[in-house]
Amino acid sequence: MFDGSFSAVRKSPPLGRRLSAASAALLALAAAPLAAAEPGRDSRRVDLELILAVDVSGSIDPDEADLQRKGYLRALHDPEVIRAIKSGPEGRIAVTYVEWAGMGHYKTVTGWSVIDGEESAKAFAGRLGAQPIESAHRTSVSGAIDGSVPLFAANAYDGARRVVDISGDGPNNYGRLVTQARDAAVKEGVTINGLPILTNTAPGAYPTPPDLDLFFRDCVIGGPGAFYIVAHGFEDFARAVRKKLIIEIAGAPPERLWHAAAEDKRQGPPCDIGERRWMSIIRGGIER
């Protein structure tokens, strides 16, 4: 029986679920300066353009938000992550780190940067670690996707793949339906991977669905090779994000993920579960 430690991958997007209107091309950021190029090398070329999109909604307390941030900082210093980056044809990737919630909260924390080894990874991590963490109410996974897609056109790089890596501890409950945003992104050639965080809900807090991993599987991830990996609580986040980044950068989810996906027969929640749950408690004064 599949226990959710690894999760579903998609070899290709189901046609019927992936056709929708293209997302609006709103260029939100100016392009970052190009990294110094080797003689005869196209400085725009990278193996991967990667957006790390991290949930900072109200359900995530300051200590949990700090664990998320530190998880990424540790991963960026990890030798296996660096090895994965250097193993590609170009030997480098372009990365930006954003934080999102609901109510229109979408913030670029660290802009587009090339990582091609230990030194550039540490420099990116240093800039990231120096920035404060801001929070906001509600959870807009669709807003995270819609905010991310235009960043690819606005950067200075030409990657073989474009990926949005979304982590979060709850379903979409603000903005348009997450499936609409996902399908529009996939139509633009973007792959969306996921890192659902399964948590034990504190008394009085807005409850985290126990099948959040299935929500990510069925409603969030999309595009060729899309996959998700579960973090079993915020204390497990660093392990999960390290594993996920290695797989993501390599661009080839291991065969055991395909087998796990085929064996997992659980029924997921409806893709508007967050909206339904929000409406059922809107008068309770609980913000998420």
N, C-alpha and C positions, 0 to 999 in steps of 0.2 A: 504493500500500500504506500503510495506516495505521500510524504509527510509535509510537503510544502517548503522544505529547505531550499531546493531548487524549484524552478517553475517552468511554466510553459514557454515555448519558443514558437515563432511562426516562420516557416520557410518562405512563405509569400503571403501577401494580404488577400483574404477572401474578397473576390470581386464585388459581390453584392453589398458588402459592408464598407467598401473603401471608396465608392464613387460618391462625391459630393462637390459642392461649389468650392472653388479655390479660396484659401484664406486671403484676407486683405493684405496687400503688400505695403505695410507701414514701416518705413525705415526708421528705427528708433535710435540707433547709435551710429556715430561716425566710425569709420574703419580705424582699427588700431594700426600703428606703424608696423611696417614689415620688418621681420627679423633680418639680421645681416645674412647675406646669401654667400654661399661658396661660389667661386668662379665657375661660370657655365651652368649654374643651377638656378632653376626658376624658384625665386624666393616665395612665390605664392603657393607652391605645391605642398600639400600635407596629406598624410594617409587618412586623417579623420578630422572633421570639424565637430567638436563635442560641446554641448551645452549641459552643464550640471545645474539642474533646476531643483532647488531644495525648499521644502515646505517649512514655513515659519508661522503658520496660522496659530490662533489662540489656544488650540488644544495642546500645543507643544510648549512646555514651560521653559524658563531660561536654562535650567540644568540640562534638559533634553536637547534644546537647541545647541547648547555648547557641545554636547556629545556628538551631534551630527557634524558640526563644524570640525571638531577634532578628528572625527573619523576620516574626513576628506584630507585633512592635513597629514595624518599618518599615512594614508594611502599614497599621497603624492611623494612621500619620502621612501616608499617601499621599493626594494630592489627588483621585485618581480614586476611591479607596475612599470618601472623604468625600462626593464628588459623588454616588456611587451611593446612599449613605445618605440624603442630602437630597432625592433625586429621587423618593422614594416618596410615596404619598398623605399619610402622616403625617409624613414627613420625619425619621424617627428609628427606631432599632432598639434592642432590649434584648439584651445580650450577657453571657455568663459564660464564664470560661476555666477548664478543669479539666485535670488530668494523670492518666494512668492507666497501669497495667502489668498484672501478674497478682497472684496471692496476695491478692486483696481490696484491692489498692492503687487507690484512686480518691479524688482530692483536689481540692476546689475551691480554686483559687489566687486568683482574683479573682471576687467575687460579682456577681450581676446588677446591671447598670448600664445606664442609657439613654445612647446615643450619638446626638447630633443635630447634630454639627458638629465643627469642628476642636478647639475647646476641650475638649469632653467626651471626644473620642477621645484627646487627649493626656493627659487626667487618668486615663483607664482604662489607657492604656499606662504611665503613670508608676507606678500601683499594681501593675501586672503586673510591670514591670521590677524592682521593689523586692523581689520575693518569691524565695526560694531554689528551686532545682530539686531534687526528691527522686526517687530511682529505686527500682525494685523488680524482682524476678525474674519471669520468665514474661511472656506476652503474652495478655491477655484482652480481645479486641475485644468479645466478648459482654458482659463485665463493664462495659466502657465504655458500651455501649448501655444495658444494664440500669440502670447508675448514673445515666445522663443523663435518661432519660424522666421519672422522678418530679420532676425539678427544674422542669419546666414547670408542673406543678400547684402547686408550692410558691412560685412567684414572684408578683410583684404586677402582672403585665402581661397584656395581652390582644392577642396578635399575630395578624395575618392568616395567618401561616405559622409553623410550628415546625420548626426544623432542627437536627440534630446533625451537626457537621462533624468527621469522624474522620480524623486523620493517623496513619500508622504505617509501620514498616519490616518487618513480619512478619505472618504469618497467626495466627489464633486458636490457642492451644495450652493454654488454661486456662479452666475454667468450662464453662458449657453451650455447645452448638453455636451458632456465630454466626448461623446462619440462623434458629434459634429466637428469639433475641433480636431480630434484625432484623424478623422477621414480626410479633412482638408489638408492636414499636414502630410499625410501619406501621399496624397495626390501631388504634392509639391516635391516628392522625392525624399522626404524626411522619415527616418526610422525613430520610433519612440520606444525606449526601454523603461522599465519600472523597478523601483525598490520600495515595495510596501513595507511599512513598519507595523508589526502586530504587537499591540500593547495591552496591558491590563489596565482597564479604565478605573480611575480614581472615583470614590464615592461622590455623587453629585455632578460629575463631569459628563459632557456629551459622550455617549458610548461609542467606542471604536468597533465597527462591525467585525465579528470573528472571521468572516470570510473576505476580508479586504484584499487578500492575495488574489481571489477569484475576480473581484472587481477590476483589479489591475490587468489580470489575464484577459478578460472578456471586453473591457471597456476602455482601457488606457493604451496598452502597448499596440503597436502596429508597424507595418512595413517589413521588408525582407529581413529575416533573421531576428526579428524583435523577440525579446525575452524579458523576464523579470526574475529577481532573486529576493527572497524574503529575509528581512531582519526581524528576529524574534525579540523585540524590545529594543530600546535605545542603547542598552549595554552591548547588544549584538551588532550594532550598526557598523562599527569599524571593520569587523570581519566581513560583513556582507558587502560593503562598498568596495573593499579591496578586491574581493573575488569578482565582483561585478565589473570593476574597471579593467581588470586583466582580460576578462572575456570580451568586454566591449571594445577595447583597443585592438585586440587580436582580430576581431571581426568574424570569428567562427565559433559560435557556441558549441561546446563539446557534445559528443554523441549522447552522453547520459542525460542531457537536458531534453533531447528529442524523445528518449525513452520515457522520461518522467512525464512529459506532456501527454504522450500516448496512453500512459497508464492512469492518469488522473481523470476520473470520471465524475468528479463532484459538480453539482449544479451551482453556478454562480448567481449572485443577486442581480436584479434588474439594473440597468445602467443609470437609471435615475433614482437609485436608492437613497443617495444623499439628499436630493431635493425632497423626496417623500418624507424622510426622517426629519429634515429641517422643518417642514410644514407642520409635522405632527407635534413639535415641541416649541414652535416659534413663540408661543405665549409664556413659555417657562423662563425666559430671560437668560437662557444659556447661549453664550456666543462661542462660535468655533470658526 
